[in-house]
Amino acid sequence: MLPEWLSIFPASTDKYQSIKQDISSLGLHTVCVEAHCPNMSECWSGGTATFIVLGDLCTRGCGFCAVKKNARGSVVDENEPEKLARAVKSWGLDYVVITSVARDDMADQGSGHFARCISEIKKAVGDIVVEVLIPDFRGDDECIRRVVNAHPDVIGHNIETVRRLTPYARDRRASYDQSLGLLKRVKEMDRTIYTKSAIMLGIGEDDAEVIQALSDLRGSDVDFVAIGQYLRPSARHIAVKEYVRPERFEEIGKIAAQMGFKYAASGPFVRSSYRAGEYFIKATVRARGMQLPAEVP
């Protein structure tokens, strides 16, 4: 039984219906649908969607994730970058988030396709902020560099949980240190790109471990952090150990702010890609280096 603070009221506006229809007609995928995101109706009604590229089959088997899994991913739609750019332009977006399934089955792990998506969107819409949420690419420098060289404004990669629980929650090919290393390498390759990560609470972590994870992210020079509640997608996924109260999220958000993150979003429904335009503030990217206080929704 969900606690009362996790109640959510879906909205179905004309904008929501329009986006839903466009996504279907173009054959695009969104993390909103594939990951059963609780914020989908709110975001779509507000004109925000997070696209998931490289198909809807993930080659990883993380225990918390609702995205469909297979050792070999879907056939890649080579026209997807152009379709994505067309949709972004049609909706009049000025901030877009692109993520993907893991593609361990591809030689470049999908990094080249990511780069094309970024380039096509920037070409179609001149004044747009592009955020990407990438897999760990198994720590491969060439894959990371391919995405960095496409010049997205924000590169995100989620550590997902604390160090101790990483083997329990994430695929065995993922590791806590590999994720931290990727985030650090992005900054070493291009310091003008903002970096972001996310942590989910409620799977058995304690406060000290969460604070250590935040400290580790700052040690990798991460700019933005999102902290939210894990919600079990089905009985096949790892169990929720605790529904964290909003007051605790507020406290953790304040701690993150004190650590020096440029922006911290901490609350039960916060997700790494949730309402990116509001949580990571377009002006931050455009002003390059403007310091912002943490916000706790």
N, C-alpha and C positions, 0 to 999 in steps of 0.2 A: 504494500500500500504506500503510494507516494505521499509525502508530507504536503501540507497545504501550500507551502511556499514554492512547490514545484508544479503548481497548476498553471496551465497555459491555455489561452483562448484563441483558437485559430481565426484568421481573417481571410476572407475570400473576396478580394476587390477585383475590379476590371483589370488592373495592372497584373495582379496575381494570375488571372486567367490568361492574359495575353502572353506572359512569359512562359507559362506552362505549355501553351499551344506552340509557341515559337521553338522551344526546346525540343518538343516532340517532332515537329515538321523538319527541323534541321538535323535530326539524329544526334543531338548533343546529349551529354550526360552532366548532371550536377551532383556535387557531394551532398547537397541538400536532400536529394532523393535517395542516393545510394547508401548514405550513412545514417538514414532515418533521423535527420537533424530536427530537433524540436522547434527550431526557430524558422523553419522553411516558410510558413505562411506570412509571418511578419516581415521577413527579409524580402520575399518576392513582392509583397504588397508595397514595399518601400522602394522597389526597383533595384534590389541588390541580389545577385546570385553568385555562387562560387562554382565555377565550371570544373569538371573532372575530365581530363583528357587521357588519351592512350587506352580507351576502352573502359569496360566496366568489370573486368576480371583482374584481381590482384594476385600476384605471384607469392605474396607473403601470407602468413596465417596468424596474424595477431589476434589474441583472444578476446579483445574488447570491440573489434571492428565489425560492422554489419556489411561491409562491401563484399560482394561475391568473390570467391577464391578459386584459383586453378593454377597448376604448375606452369601452364602456358597461357598467356594473356590473349585477349581478343585480337582479331586482325585490326591493324591500325588504319584508320581512315586518313589517307594522305591529304584529303581536302579539309580536314578538321581545322587547321589554323585559319583558313579563309572563311569557313563557316562561322567560326568563333568571332572573328573580326566583324563579320556582317551583323551578327546578333548584337554585339556590343555597340556598334554604331547605330543600329536600329533602335535600341532602347535608350540611346542618349546618355550612356553611362560615362562618368569621368573617373571612376575607380573600379577596377575589376580584379578579381582573385581567380587564379588558375591553380588547381592542384592536379594530382594524378594518382592512379594506382601505381604500385611498384611493378617494374618490368624487368625482373632479373633474367628473363628469357631473351632479351634483346641485347645486341652487341654493345650499344651505347646506353643501355638501360633507359632509353626514352629521352635522354637529355637533348638530342638534336631536335626532336619534335617539340619539346618544351621551348627551345630557343626560337623555332619557327613561329610558334603561337605568339610569343612575346613580340617578335618583329612584325608580324602581320597586324596585330592590334595597334601597335604604335604607328604603323604606316597608315592604317585606316582612320585612326582618331589621334590627331596630333597632341592635344593637351589632355592626356590621360595618365593616371597613376596605375601602374601594373604591379600587382603583388603576386608572387608565386609561392606555393607551399609544396616543397619538393621532397621526394624520398631521400634516403641516405646515400643512394648510389654506391653502396658498399664502400664509401670513403674514397672513391676513385676521383683523383684530381682532375683528369681530363673531362669527366662528366660534369663536375662542379664548374669548371672553367667555361664550358660550353654555355651553361645557363648564365653565368656572370657576364660573359662577353655579349650577351643579348641585351644587357642593361635594363633589367627590371628595376623598379624603384625599391621594392622590398622583397627579400628572400626569407621565407619562413621554413623551418623544419622543426617538428615537434619531438621533444624528448619523451612526451606522453606521461611519464610517471617518475618516481624516485629511483635511485640507483638499485636498491635492494629488490624492488618489484619489477624491474625491467625484464628479467628472464621469465617471470610469471605472466606478464601482460603482453609482451611483444614477441614477434617471430624470432627464432634463434639466430637468424642472420643479422638482426639489429642488435646494437649494443649502445649502452649509455655513453661510453667514451667516444664511440664512432660518431654519434649524433653531435656531441659537443665539439668534436674535431671538425666536422663539416661546417658548423656555424662559425667557428674560428677561422677556417680557411677562406670562407666568403669574404670576411673582413680583410684578411691578408691580401686577397686578390684585388679587392676594390672597396676602399673605405667609404666611398660615397653611397654604397648600397646599405640600406637599413636591414637589420636582421631581426627575426621574431621567432619565438617558440611558445609552446603551450604545455600545460600540465593539467591532468584530470585528477580530481580528488574523489575519495570514497571507495578505494579498492584495498585499503589496509595500511596506508602510509601514516606516519605520525608527524606532528608539527615540526620536530627537529629535522626530519628527512626532507620535508617540503622546503624549509628555509635553506637547507644545504643545497637542494636542487636549484633554487633561485640564485644562490651564491655562485654555483657552478656555471650557470648561464651568464651571469655578469662577468665571470672569469673568462668566458669566451666572447666577451664584448657584445652580447646580445642587447638590442635596443628596446624591443617591445616584448611583453609577455602577457599571455592569456591564461587564466586559471578558472576552471569550471568543474561542474559536477559530472562524474561518470554516470550515465544512465544505461542500464543493460538492454541491448537491442532484442535479445531473445534468451530463452533458457539454455541455449547452446553456448552462450558467451559467459565470460567470467562474472562472478556474482558481485553485486554491490555490497560492500561491507558496512557502509555508513552513508547516510544522507546528511551532508555537511550543512550546518545552519548558516543563513546569510551573514550573521554576525562574525562568524569565523572567516568567511570569505573577505569580509571587510577588513578584518585585522591583517590577514595575509596580504591583501592589496596594499595596505599602508606600509608593511614591511618591505614589499617589493619597491615601493616608491622611495623609501629611505635608502635602499641599496643603489639607487641611481638609474633604474630603468627610465627611459624617456617617456614611456607610457605603459601603464599596467591596467588591465581589465580583469576584475576578480568578482565572480558571482555565479550562482547556480547554473544559469543558462548560457554563460559565456563559452564560446567555442573559438578556436583559432581563427576562423574565417567569418565570424558572426558580425554582420554590419560593419564591414571593414572601413567604410567611409567615415563612420562615426568614431569607432574605437581607436583607429590609428591616425585619424585626422589628416585629410589631404594636405592641409597647410603645413604639416610637419615635414612631409616629403618635399614640398615645393620651397619651403623656407630654408631647408637644409641646415639642420643643427639647432633649430629653435627648441628650447627646453620646455617640456610640458609636465604638469603635475599628473600623478596617477588619478584615475577615475575608478570608482567602485560603483557599478550599476546597481 
